Amino acid sequence: MAAERNQKLRSANRAQLTKLFQRASSLMSDEPSVENVETLDLTYELIEEKMDYLKTLDERILSKLSDEKMEDGVAEADEFMFSAKEKLRRIRKHKENIQSEERRSEPSISNAPTPSDDPPRSNMKRNYRLPKLILSRFDGNLLQWPAFNDDFVSAIDENETLSTIEKFQFLRAQLDGEAFSTIAGLQLTANNYENAKELLRERYGQTHKIINAFMRALWELPRPDEDIKSLRFFYDRIETFIRGLSSLGKEEQSYGELLIPMILDKLPANTRRQIARAHGNNEWSIADLRSTLKSEIDALQAGEIDGFNQEKSYRPTAAFFTNSNTKKTTNKPKRKMKCAFCKNEHSSITCPVVSEQEKRFEIAKRDNLCFNCLTPNHSSRKCLSKFRCRSCNGKHHTALHAKQNSEPSAAQKAREPPAVEHAASTFTQGAKNQRNVVLLKTAIVEVSNKQTPFQLSATSGVLFDEGATRSFITEELVHKLQLQPTHSEEINLSVFGMDCKQPQTFDIVTISLKTTSKEFVDINAVVVPEISAPLHNLVTRRIANLSHLRNLRLAHTPSDDRSPFFVSVLIGADHYWDFVEDTIVRGPGPTAVASKFGYLLSGPAHSDDYVTANDTAFHVMAKQRNAEDDTLDKFWNLESIGIKDNKQTVQDPSDFQNFQRNYIEKRDDQYVAKLPWKTDHSPLPTNYRNACHRTRNTVRKLPVETRRVYDTIIRNQEKRNFIEKTC
């Protein structure tokens, strides 16, 4: 079946190639004009693509032929390809003749006609050729659709010299990605050309969708940096999107008031101050903001002085090596590494300033950098660099490699700790004092364990703290619900800047919280002995009866009982917004925030009541540790011997004697020391000659007075038996 399909494909493409040659022949016989020459160029490119495809089909077909038919098949394929190449050569020769005639027909200054000899402009023949027309491509980006549609309609769709099939072929050739997949199922026929255009217009040509895409692009513009290139790119993108909206009938007056605070918020603080100083205290309009921003960028660019920040390079006075083989050094300055994204002196791959891949792509596009070598003024297709991505061997720079995030299975999650590093989480209540009533976001929630057959549950106190990056649960509630840990993590505890203790292992459990809609929401929590000291119950009926809280369902049931309130679960920022909603109710008293458990109260109650509270605080930094971390710790501990303070306070006097007896010996008036932590290490090569050579060179470079001072000090130490001669 595959062989028959390849035969049919080859026959169809040969027939189409013959038609293209006929069209090219017709164009060559016509009077040369700009339109005919451009159409001939497009036909020539399409013929080359067809011939390359036919070569591939010939190879497939010939590989399936038997030995008896192989010779005839090769001869037939070569004969057709020879004829096609001969016709293609004639077309190329015709194009070269046209170009040479155009060059000869260009008037020079010496023989330029006088004004009196100029023929009427209506009778003048255009003998010059316009630049080659390059059609834009479309990959499904709605922002590119208006420009692509206009280009294609004017150059291809309205070109009467092209047949419907050829227009369809040009359309397919200019589509990529999602856009190409939209019409990929349509056969290459004249009837399907209109169907293809209709499908593309239906998916990408709707005005409201394009307007939404432009508005979203404006909203998601990356924040510019302080440098001029970044600000200029930011301004140009705003202008492009606003003009695009204007071409779609969406004037800036209809959305300018929403756009102004977004633009001001994204600008660097220094730029905001400068344009505010220039504009004064008047109300902004989008036109004024664009004009003022452009003036500020022009002023910054005019104030630049080339070479002002040029750094001086100094030649090092000495360089030390640990190997015995040396090479001659030259005075050629070493080329400094420069990051393509932040312009600092470090590798672009490990840039700490611009670490997000999308931001790096934006900078590469803005500065017209090659995606393969990150140098300007050429594309990756024309890049001559032989280097490839170190991660996937693709033709792009390693700094632009997309990091793949693979979601582990449930079984893997149960066996392994999550490979994430958590920022510090903080919970604070203050110090022991007398103060006004201040409410925290607390709730009384039913907490369940779905893993048990009877789904054990308990009503517990929950504290919401968006300043904490992790959620916690007390050991007491874990034992009560018979929760089993899913995995464990090592956590370093630190309090108010004190030194971190040794990492401790904490269990992670999964609990289910029941909402007001009777649904259960699962969260992961770190098991700790205690979350906080007991809190006073501050949600009283008097507070619940305030005018702005009277008809609200509170998450913490009001009660006049001032008995202690125990926090068994703390919900941090990792699950905070899974429960907290957008509605906020303010009034004379605490503020209410809607949640899935009811309204949460927080803030001062503005009452005459005073409470005494014991405030506690803890600071948690959670980080996964693995075997590689332990190996790295051992390496740095080894490298820091003699540099960092030794924490060992008790030392056995026999250790030094044992080191002298077993690891130090004197050979030929020289002391030889062994490595006490690696007795089986092979002898290291001697650096004696290098040391003597470099020492003598250093001494020769010293001033005479300095050498005399050194000589006096050394002789004095030798006399006092601090040092002794070894050579």
C-alpha positions in Angstrom: 0.0 0.0 0.0 2.9 2.4 0.9 4.6 1.7 -2.5 1.4 2.4 -4.4 0.8 5.6 -2.5 4.3 6.8 -3.2 3.8 6.1 -6.9 0.6 8.1 -7.0 2.2 11.0 -5.1 5.1 11.1 -7.5 2.8 11.1 -10.5 0.7 13.9 -9.0 3.7 16.0 -8.1 5.3 15.5 -11.6 2.1 16.7 -13.2 2.0 19.7 -11.0 5.7 20.4 -11.7 5.0 20.3 -15.5 2.3 22.9 -15.0 4.7 25.1 -13.1 7.2 24.9 -15.9 4.5 25.8 -18.4 3.6 28.8 -16.3 7.2 29.9 -16.0 7.6 29.5 -19.8 4.6 31.8 -20.3 6.0 34.4 -17.9 9.3 34.4 -19.7 7.7 35.0 -23.1 5.7 38.0 -21.8 7.0 41.5 -21.6 9.1 41.9 -18.5 7.4 43.8 -15.7 7.7 44.1 -12.0 4.7 41.9 -11.4 5.8 39.2 -13.9 9.3 39.1 -12.4 8.0 38.7 -8.9 5.6 35.9 -10.0 8.5 34.2 -11.8 10.6 34.3 -8.6 7.8 32.7 -6.6 7.3 30.1 -9.3 11.0 29.3 -9.4 11.1 28.8 -5.6 8.1 26.5 -5.8 9.7 24.5 -8.6 12.8 24.0 -6.4 10.7 22.7 -3.5 8.8 20.3 -5.8 12.1 18.9 -7.2 13.5 18.3 -3.7 10.3 16.5 -2.7 10.4 14.4 -5.9 14.0 13.4 -5.1 12.7 12.1 -1.7 9.9 10.2 -3.4 12.3 8.7 -6.0 14.5 7.4 -3.2 11.5 5.8 -1.4 10.2 4.1 -4.5 13.6 2.9 -5.7 14.4 1.4 -2.3 11.3 -0.9 -2.6 12.0 -2.1 -6.2 13.3 -5.5 -6.9 16.7 -6.1 -8.5 15.2 -6.7 -12.0 13.3 -3.4 -12.0 16.0 -1.4 -10.3 17.9 -0.4 -13.4 14.8 0.7 -15.4 13.5 2.6 -12.4 16.8 4.5 -11.9 17.0 5.3 -15.6 13.4 6.6 -15.7 13.9 8.8 -12.6 17.2 10.2 -13.8 15.7 11.0 -17.2 12.8 13.0 -15.8 15.1 14.8 -13.3 17.5 15.7 -16.1 14.7 17.2 -18.1 13.5 19.2 -15.1 17.0 20.5 -14.3 17.5 21.6 -17.9 14.2 23.6 -17.7 15.1 25.0 -14.3 18.5 26.1 -15.7 16.8 28.0 -18.5 14.6 29.8 -16.0 17.6 30.8 -13.9 19.4 32.0 -17.0 16.4 34.2 -17.9 16.3 35.7 -14.4 20.1 36.5 -14.6 19.6 38.2 -18.0 16.8 40.4 -16.6 19.0 41.4 -13.7 21.9 42.3 -15.9 19.7 44.4 -18.2 18.3 46.3 -15.2 21.9 47.1 -14.0 22.9 48.3 -17.5 19.7 50.4 -17.8 20.4 52.3 -14.6 21.3 56.0 -15.5 24.7 57.3 -14.3 25.5 60.9 -13.3 27.8 61.5 -16.3 25.2 60.7 -18.9 22.1 61.8 -17.1 19.6 63.6 -19.4 19.1 67.3 -19.0 15.7 68.5 -17.9 14.8 69.6 -21.4 15.5 66.1 -22.7 13.3 64.3 -20.2 10.5 62.4 -21.8 7.0 62.7 -20.5 6.6 60.8 -17.2 3.6 58.9 -18.6 5.8 57.4 -21.3 8.7 56.4 -19.1 9.3 52.6 -18.7 10.2 51.3 -15.3 13.5 49.4 -15.9 14.4 48.9 -12.3 13.4 46.0 -10.1 11.8 46.4 -6.7 13.2 44.5 -3.6 12.2 40.8 -3.4 8.8 40.4 -1.8 8.9 38.2 1.3 5.5 37.0 2.5 5.0 36.9 6.3 4.3 33.6 8.0 1.5 32.8 10.4 1.6 30.3 13.2 -1.8 31.0 15.0 -0.8 34.1 16.9 -3.9 36.4 16.8 -1.7 39.5 17.0 -0.1 38.6 13.6 -3.4 37.8 11.7 -4.3 41.3 10.4 -0.8 41.8 8.9 -0.6 38.3 7.5 -4.1 38.5 6.0 -3.4 41.8 4.3 -0.1 40.6 2.9 -1.5 37.4 1.5 -4.6 38.9 0.0 -2.6 41.6 -1.8 0.3 39.4 -3.0 -1.4 36.0 -3.7 -5.2 36.0 -3.4 -5.8 38.9 -5.7 -3.0 37.9 -8.1 -4.9 36.9 -11.3 -1.9 35.2 -12.9 -2.0 32.4 -10.3 -4.4 29.5 -10.4 -6.5 28.5 -7.4 -4.3 25.4 -6.8 -1.2 27.6 -6.8 -2.8 30.0 -4.4 -3.7 27.1 -2.1 -0.1 25.9 -2.2 1.2 29.3 -1.3 -1.2 29.5 1.6 -0.1 26.1 3.0 3.5 27.1 2.6 3.1 30.3 4.7 1.3 28.5 7.7 3.0 27.0 10.7 2.0 25.3 13.9 -1.6 25.6 15.0 -2.6 27.5 11.9 -1.3 24.8 9.6 -3.1 22.2 11.6 -6.3 24.0 11.1 -6.3 23.3 7.3 -4.1 20.2 7.3 -7.0 17.8 6.7 -8.1 19.6 3.5 -6.9 18.0 0.2 -5.1 20.2 -2.3 -8.0 21.0 -4.6 -9.5 24.2 -6.0 -12.7 23.9 -4.1 -10.9 23.5 -0.8 -9.0 26.8 -1.2 -12.1 28.8 -0.3 -12.9 26.3 2.6 -9.3 26.8 3.9 -9.7 30.6 3.9 -13.1 30.4 5.6 -11.7 28.1 8.3 -8.8 30.5 9.0 -11.1 33.6 9.0 -13.5 31.8 11.4 -10.8 30.9 13.8 -8.4 33.9 13.7 -10.3 36.7 11.8 -13.0 37.6 14.3 -12.5 41.2 15.4 -13.5 40.8 19.0 -11.0 37.9 19.5 -8.1 40.0 18.0 -9.1 43.0 20.2 -9.0 40.7 23.3 -5.6 39.4 22.2 -4.2 43.0 21.8 -5.6 44.0 25.2 -4.1 40.9 26.9 -0.8 41.6 25.2 -0.8 45.1 26.6 -1.6 43.8 30.1 1.1 41.1 30.0 3.9 43.4 28.8 7.1 42.5 30.7 8.4 45.2 33.0 11.2 47.2 31.4 14.6 47.7 33.1 16.4 51.0 33.6 18.5 50.7 30.4 17.4 52.6 27.3 17.0 49.5 25.1 14.5 48.0 27.5 12.5 51.2 27.8 12.5 51.7 24.0 11.3 48.2 23.5 8.5 48.7 26.1 7.4 51.9 24.4 7.5 50.4 20.9 5.4 47.5 22.0 2.8 49.8 23.5 2.6 51.8 20.3 2.3 48.7 18.2 -0.6 47.3 20.2 -2.4 50.7 20.4 -2.1 51.2 16.6 -3.3 47.6 16.1 -6.4 48.3 18.2 -7.0 51.5 16.3 -6.9 49.7 13.0 -9.7 47.4 14.3 -11.8 50.4 15.3 -11.0 50.4 19.0 -10.0 54.0 19.9 -7.7 54.6 22.8 -10.3 56.8 24.6 -12.4 53.7 25.3 -9.7 51.9 27.3 -7.0 54.6 28.1 -8.1 55.1 31.7 -7.6 51.4 32.4 -4.2 51.3 30.6 -2.6 54.4 32.3 -2.2 52.8 35.8 -1.0 49.6 34.3 1.8 51.4 32.3 2.8 53.5 35.3 3.0 50.5 37.5 5.3 48.6 35.1 7.7 51.6 34.6 10.9 51.7 36.8 10.6 54.0 39.8 13.2 56.4 38.5 11.4 56.8 35.2 8.1 57.3 36.9 9.6 60.1 39.0 11.0 61.8 35.9 7.8 61.8 33.8 5.8 62.8 36.9 8.1 65.8 37.3 7.7 66.7 33.7 3.9 66.3 33.7 3.2 67.9 37.0 0.0 67.3 39.1 -2.3 67.2 36.0 -4.5 64.2 35.2 -2.9 61.8 32.7 -4.4 60.9 29.4 -3.0 58.0 27.4 -1.8 60.3 24.6 0.0 62.5 27.2 1.6 59.5 28.8 2.9 58.1 25.5 4.2 61.5 24.5 5.9 62.1 27.8 7.4 58.6 27.9 8.8 59.1 24.4 10.4 62.4 25.3 12.0 60.8 28.4 13.5 58.0 26.3 14.8 60.5 23.7 16.4 62.6 26.5 18.1 59.5 28.0 19.4 58.5 24.6 20.7 61.9 23.8 22.5 62.0 27.2 24.4 58.8 26.6 28.2 59.1 26.1 29.9 56.3 24.3 32.6 54.7 26.2 31.9 56.6 29.5 31.4 53.4 31.5 34.3 51.6 29.8 36.2 49.6 32.5 39.9 49.6 32.7 41.7 46.3 32.4 44.7 45.7 34.6 47.3 43.0 34.0 47.7 40.6 37.0 51.1 40.7 38.7 51.2 36.9 39.2 49.4 33.7 38.6 49.8 30.5 40.6 49.2 26.9 39.5 49.3 23.6 41.3 50.5 21.5 38.5 54.2 21.0 37.7 53.8 21.6 33.9 53.8 25.3 33.0 53.1 27.2 29.9 54.4 30.6 28.8 52.0 33.4 29.4 51.4 36.3 27.1 50.4 39.8 27.7 47.2 39.4 25.7 44.3 40.5 27.9 41.8 37.8 28.7 38.4 38.3 27.2 35.8 39.0 29.8 32.6 37.0 29.9 29.5 39.1 29.4 25.9 38.1 30.0 23.7 38.7 27.0 20.6 39.4 29.2 21.8 41.7 32.1 25.2 42.8 30.6 27.0 41.8 33.8 30.2 39.8 33.8 29.0 36.2 34.2 27.7 33.4 32.0 24.4 33.9 30.2 23.4 30.3 31.2 23.6 31.0 34.9 22.3 34.6 34.9 20.7 35.3 38.3 19.2 38.5 37.2 17.1 37.2 34.3 16.3 33.6 35.2 12.9 33.1 33.6 13.1 31.6 30.1 10.2 33.8 28.7 12.0 37.0 29.9 15.2 35.8 28.2 13.4 35.2 24.9 11.9 38.7 25.2 15.3 40.2 25.6 16.8 38.2 22.7 14.0 39.3 20.4 14.3 42.9 21.6 18.1 43.1 21.0 17.9 41.1 17.7 20.1 38.3 19.1 20.7 35.0 17.4 18.9 32.2 19.4 21.9 29.9 18.9 25.0 32.0 19.9 23.3 35.1 21.4 25.2 37.5 19.2 23.4 40.3 17.3 22.6 41.0 13.6 21.9 37.5 12.3 19.3 34.7 12.8 19.8 31.2 14.0 19.3 29.8 10.5 22.3 31.8 9.3 24.4 31.2 12.4 27.9 29.7 11.7 28.5 28.6 15.2 28.9 24.8 15.7 27.8 24.8 19.3 24.5 23.4 20.3 22.3 23.3 23.4 24.0 21.2 26.1 20.7 19.9 27.4 18.9 18.7 24.2 21.6 19.2 21.4 19.1 21.5 19.6 20.1 24.5 17.6 19.6 27.1 20.3 21.6 28.4 23.2 21.6 26.5 26.5 20.4 29.6 28.3 17.2 29.5 26.2 16.5 25.8 26.8 13.0 25.2 28.0 13.0 23.4 31.3 10.5 20.5 31.3 8.4 20.0 34.4 7.4 16.4 34.7 4.5 15.7 37.2 5.4 12.6 39.4 2.9 9.9 40.0 1.1 9.4 43.2 3.3 6.5 44.1 6.4 8.5 43.5 5.0 11.3 45.7 4.5 8.8 48.5 8.1 7.5 48.3 10.0 10.7 47.5 10.0 14.2 49.0 9.0 17.0 46.6 12.0 18.5 44.8 11.2 22.1 45.8 12.8 24.7 47.9 10.4 26.7 50.1 10.9 30.3 51.2 10.7 31.3 54.7 7.3 31.2 56.4 6.6 33.3 59.4 3.9 33.4 62.1 4.0 36.2 64.6 1.8 37.2 67.5 3.8 39.8 69.4 5.1 40.0 73.1 3.3 39.6 76.4 1.4 42.9 77.0 -1.9 44.7 77.5 -3.5 45.8 74.2 -6.7 46.4 72.3 -8.6 43.6 70.7 -7.0 42.5 67.4 -8.6 39.7 65.5 -6.7 37.1 63.4 -8.2 35.2 60.5 -9.4 32.1 62.4 -12.1 29.6 61.7 -13.6 26.5 63.2 -13.5 23.7 60.6 -14.2 20.0 60.4 -11.0 18.3 59.5 -11.1 14.7 58.2 -8.9 11.7 57.3 -10.3 10.1 54.2 -7.7 7.2 54.4 -9.4 5.5 57.3 -12.5 3.3 56.7 -14.7 5.4 58.9 -13.3 8.7 57.8 -12.3 10.0 61.2 -13.0 13.7 61.7 -12.6 16.4 64.3 -13.6 20.0 64.7 -10.4 22.1 65.0 -9.2 25.7 65.1 -7.7 26.9 61.8 -5.6 30.0 61.4 -5.1 31.6 58.0 -1.7 33.2 57.4 -0.8 34.3 53.9 2.7 35.3 55.1 3.6 31.7 55.6 4.6 29.7 52.6 3.7 26.3 54.1 0.7 24.9 55.9 1.1 23.1 59.3 -0.8 20.7 61.6 -0.1 19.8 65.2 1.0 16.3 66.2 -2.0 16.1 68.6 -4.5 16.4 65.7 -2.5 13.9 63.6 -2.7 11.3 66.3 -6.3 12.0 66.9 -7.2 11.5 63.2 -4.7 8.6 62.8 -3.1 10.3 59.8 -0.3 8.5 58.0 2.5 10.6 56.5 2.8 10.6 52.7 6.5 11.5 52.7 8.9 13.6 54.8 11.1 16.6 54.3 14.2 18.0 56.1 13.6 21.5 57.5 16.0 24.0 59.0 14.5 26.1 61.9 15.6 29.7 62.5 14.2 32.4 64.8 14.8 36.1 64.4 18.1 35.9 62.6 19.7 33.2 64.9 21.9 30.6 63.4 20.1 27.7 61.7 20.1 24.5 63.6 20.8 21.1 62.1 18.1 20.1 59.6 15.3 18.0 61.1 13.0 15.6 59.4 9.3 16.5 59.5 6.4 14.3 58.2 4.0 15.6 55.6 0.3 14.5 55.8 -2.8 15.0 53.7 -6.0 16.3 55.4 -9.5 17.1 54.1 -11.3 20.3 55.2 -15.1 20.5 55.0 -16.5 23.7 53.4 -19.9 25.3 53.9 -21.0 23.6 50.6 -20.4 20.2 52.2 -17.4 19.6 49.9 -14.0 18.3 51.1 -10.8 20.0 50.0 -7.5 18.2 50.4 -4.3 20.0 51.4 -0.8 18.9 52.4 0.5 20.0 55.8 3.8 19.8 57.7 3.5 18.0 61.1 4.9 20.1 64.0 4.7 19.7 67.7 2.9 23.0 68.3 1.8 25.9 66.1 1.3 28.7 68.6 0.4 29.4 72.2 -3.4 29.3 73.0 -5.3 32.3 71.7 -8.2 34.1 73.5 -11.6 33.7 71.8 -12.1 37.3 70.6 -15.0 36.7 68.2 -17.8 37.7 70.5 -21.5 38.2 69.9 -21.1 42.0 70.2 -18.6 42.0 67.4 -20.8 39.8 65.3 -23.7 42.2 65.7 -21.9 45.2 64.2 -23.8 46.8 61.4 -21.6 45.6 58.6 -21.2 42.0 60.0 -24.8 41.4 61.2 -26.0 39.3 58.3 -22.8 37.5 57.5 -22.1 33.8 58.1 -18.8 33.9 60.1 -16.2 31.1 59.8 -15.5 31.4 63.6 -18.7 30.9 65.5 -19.3 33.9 67.8 -19.2 33.2 71.6 -18.8 35.2 74.7 -16.8 32.5 76.3 -13.2 33.8 76.7 -11.7 30.3 77.1 -8.5 29.6 75.2 -8.7 28.9 71.4 -6.2 26.3 70.3 -4.8 26.5 66.7 -4.4 22.9 65.3 -4.0 23.8 61.6 -2.3 26.8 60.0 -3.1 27.4 56.3 -0.2 29.2 54.6 0.1 30.8 51.1 0.4 27.4 49.4 -3.3 26.7 50.0 -4.5 30.2 51.2 -6.2 31.1 48.0 -7.8 27.7 47.6 -10.2 28.8 50.3 -10.2 32.7 50.5 -12.4 34.5 48.0 -12.6 38.0 46.6 -15.4 39.6 48.5 -14.3 42.0 51.3 -16.7 43.8 53.7 -15.3 46.8 55.6 -16.9 48.9 58.3 -16.4 50.4 61.8 -14.5 47.4 63.2 -12.8 44.3 61.9 -12.7 43.6 58.2 -14.5 40.5 56.8 -13.1 38.4 54.0 -15.2 35.7 52.3 -14.0 32.2 52.3 -15.3 28.7 51.7 -15.8 28.3 55.5 -17.6 31.6 55.9 -16.4 35.1 56.5 -13.0 35.5 58.2 -12.5 38.5 60.5 -9.2 40.3 61.0 -8.0 43.7 62.2 -8.6 45.8 65.3 -12.1 45.6 66.8 -12.1 49.3 68.0 -13.5 48.4 71.4 -12.7 49.3 75.0 -11.8 45.6 75.8 -8.2 44.7 76.5 -6.6 41.3 76.5 -3.4 39.8 77.6 -1.7 37.5 75.1 1.5 35.5 75.0 2.9 36.1 71.6 5.2 33.6 69.9 7.0 33.5 66.6 8.9 30.9 64.5 10.6 31.1 61.2 10.8 28.0 58.9 13.0 27.3 55.9 12.2 24.0 54.2 14.6 22.5 51.6 14.9 19.0 50.2 18.2 17.3 50.9 19.6 14.4 48.9 22.8 12.5 48.5 24.2 15.1 46.2 23.8 17.7 48.9 25.7 15.5 51.4 28.5 15.0 48.9 28.7 18.7 48.2 28.8 19.5 52.0 31.7 17.0 52.4 33.5 18.6 49.5 33.2 22.2 50.9 34.1 21.0 54.4 37.3 19.6 52.9 38.0 22.7 50.9 37.5 25.0 53.9 40.1 23.3 56.1 42.3 26.0 57.5 39.9 28.7 56.4 36.8 28.5 58.6 36.9 28.2 62.3 37.1 24.7 63.8 34.1 24.1 66.0 35.8 21.3 67.9 36.7 22.6 71.3 38.1 19.4 72.9 41.4 18.1 71.3 43.3 15.1 72.3 47.1 16.0 72.8 48.0 12.7 71.3 46.5 13.7 67.9 49.4 16.1 67.1 52.0 13.6 68.2 50.3 10.9 66.1 50.3 13.2 63.1 54.0 14.0 63.5 55.0 10.4 64.0 52.9 8.8 61.1 52.4 11.6 58.5 55.5 13.8 58.5 59.0 12.6 57.6 62.2 14.3 56.6 63.8 13.3 53.3 67.0 14.9 52.0 66.8 18.0 54.2 63.1 18.4 53.3 59.9 17.7 55.1 57.3 15.5 53.4 53.7 15.5 54.7 51.0 13.0 53.8 47.2 13.5 53.7 45.9 12.1 57.0 42.3 11.7 55.5 43.5 9.7 52.5 46.3 7.3 53.2 46.2 5.4 49.9 46.7 8.6 47.8 49.5 8.3 45.2 52.5 10.7 45.7 51.8 14.2 44.4 54.3 15.6 41.8 56.9 18.0 43.2 56.5 21.7 42.6 59.9 22.5 43.9 61.4 23.9 40.7 58.3 26.0 40.0 58.3 27.3 43.6 62.0 28.3 43.4 61.6 29.9 40.0 58.6 32.0 41.0 60.1 32.9 44.4 63.3 34.2 42.7 61.2 36.1 40.1 59.2 37.7 42.9 62.3 38.6 44.9 63.8 40.3 41.8 60.8 42.4 41.3 60.9 43.8 44.9 62.5 47.2 45.6 65.9 47.1 47.3 64.6 48.5 50.6 61.8 46.0 50.8 64.2 43.1 50.2 66.4 44.4 53.0 63.4 44.4 55.4 62.4 40.9 54.4 66.0 39.7 54.8 66.3 41.2 58.3 63.0 39.5 59.4 63.9 36.1 57.9 67.4 36.1 59.5 65.9 37.1 62.9 63.3 34.2 62.7 66.1 31.8 61.7 68.2 32.9 64.7 65.3 32.4 67.1 64.7 28.9 65.6 61.3 29.8 64.2 62.4 28.6 60.8 65.4 26.6 59.4 67.1 26.2 56.1 66.1 23.2 54.0 68.1 23.8 50.8 
